[in-house]
Amino acid sequence: MVDKMIKALIFDLDNTLLRSDKSLSAYSRGVLARCRERGIRVLAASARPERTVREFGILGEFEALVTLNGARVLSRGRELVNAIPRESGERIAAGLLPLPGAVVSVEMSGGIFASAPIPEWNARVFGGFPGLPEGTLYKVLVSGVTEKEARAALTGDTYCTAIEGGKLYQFMSREATKWNGVREMLADFGLEPEACAFFGDDWDDIQCVKNCGLGVAMENAIPEVKAAADAIAGPCDGDGAARYVEENIL
């Protein structure tokens, strides 16, 4: 029994609360339900857009949600947007598209658009790059390039992080971080970070793991997340996050 004073649980989704096949097990759903029954807030902070959380059938598990790494926060009936300025997005795309092997995609308010087919994302191919589709730009992603090449395309109002083991790089507004989104969510519920637990596995989770009262890394997390954490949960495919909650918080 580690901490019975935790008032909110905040979960990253991919490779954390979700299994590697993107499912949420009946066991994990049951643990989350017990948390809500005891008055513990259940929140999420993910790089995913809201639409895919909805497609997974798990949106209703959370009282508030940080999506797109903080580019869009949905909390207590309000929406907070930290978008990339359109001009900056076009400059990034213009810097990436000429690189051999680069596949550029943009997460817009109207969905995801790419310079080439990406079937697993159901992305729509857009022929107007480096211009952008209509709508708000949340994120630019690129595969097929090196980190050095990706960072060379940065603008002064964006940052870049590696995901999927460096196979993919994402560009975000400097205001769009998971931690900024988490702080917004917690403020809406009148909660201090010290009263919350955060579960994560990847680079974008480190700041949250460090700054929440209880930071928990998954067994399958990268070493940097484990080094920042207060505790290690079992692997995502063994429902490690939910098991940690049941054994140490409930």
Secondary structure, 3 states (H helix, E strand, C coil): CCCCCCCEEEECHHHHHCCCCCCCCHHHHHHHHHHHHCCCEEEEECCCCHHHHHHCCCHHHCCEEEEHHHCEEEECCEEEECCCCHHHHHHHHHHHCCCCCCEEEEEECCEEEECCCCHHHCCEECCCCCCCCCCCEEEEEEECCCHHHHHCCCCCCEEEEEEHHHCEEEEEECCCCHHHHHHHHHHHCCCCHHHEEEEECCHHHHHHHHHCCEEEEECCCCHHHHHHCCEEECCHHHCHHHHHHHHHCC
